[in-house]
Amino acid sequence: MLENFWANAAYSLAPTILVGLIFWFVMRAIVRADRTERKVYAEIELEERAKFEAERAAQQ
């Protein structure tokens, strides 16, 4: 075991910081994926609504 106080402090904090960074990256990826999915879904829904309105107008 290291006898240097600062080295001991760094070794004891390193796992916590590492786990925190991994958690942050995972949550960031999830939020970005959700944002992208919602954007794509909105675009698809807009296209489908336009198709529906065009078909509805053609029938009348």
C-alpha positions as CSV (number, residue, x, y, z in Angstrom):
1,M,0.0,0.0,0.0
2,L,1.2,3.5,-0.8
3,E,2.3,5.6,2.1
4,N,1.8,8.9,0.2
5,F,-1.4,10.6,1.3
6,W,-2.2,12.1,-2.2
7,A,-1.5,8.8,-4.0
8,N,-3.9,7.0,-1.6
9,A,-6.5,9.7,-2.1
10,A,-6.2,9.4,-5.9
11,Y,-6.4,5.6,-5.8
12,S,-9.5,5.7,-3.6
13,L,-11.3,8.4,-5.8
14,A,-10.3,6.9,-9.2
15,P,-13.0,4.1,-9.2
16,T,-15.7,6.5,-8.2
17,I,-14.8,9.0,-10.9
18,L,-14.4,6.3,-13.5
19,V,-17.9,4.9,-12.7
20,G,-19.3,8.4,-12.7
21,L,-17.8,9.1,-16.2
22,I,-19.1,5.8,-17.6
23,F,-22.6,6.6,-16.2
24,W,-22.5,10.0,-17.7
25,F,-21.5,8.7,-21.2
26,V,-24.2,6.1,-21.1
27,M,-26.9,8.5,-20.0
28,R,-25.7,11.0,-22.7
29,A,-26.0,8.3,-25.3
30,I,-29.5,7.3,-24.2
31,V,-30.7,10.9,-24.2
32,R,-29.2,11.6,-27.7
33,A,-30.7,8.4,-29.1
34,D,-34.1,9.3,-27.7
35,R,-33.9,12.8,-29.1
36,T,-33.0,11.4,-32.6
37,E,-35.7,8.8,-32.4
38,R,-38.3,11.4,-31.6
39,K,-37.2,13.6,-34.4
40,V,-37.3,10.7,-37.0
41,Y,-40.7,9.6,-35.7
42,A,-42.1,13.2,-36.0
43,E,-40.8,13.3,-39.6
44,I,-42.4,10.0,-40.5
45,E,-45.7,11.1,-38.9
46,L,-45.7,14.3,-40.8
47,E,-45.2,12.4,-44.1
48,E,-47.9,9.9,-43.2
49,R,-50.3,12.7,-42.4
50,A,-49.5,14.4,-45.7
51,K,-50.2,11.2,-47.6
52,F,-53.5,10.7,-45.7
53,E,-54.6,14.3,-46.5
54,A,-53.7,13.9,-50.1
55,E,-55.7,10.6,-50.4
56,R,-58.6,12.2,-48.6
57,A,-58.5,15.3,-50.9
58,A,-58.3,13.0,-54.0
59,Q,-61.4,11.0,-52.9
60,Q,-63.6,14.1,-52.6
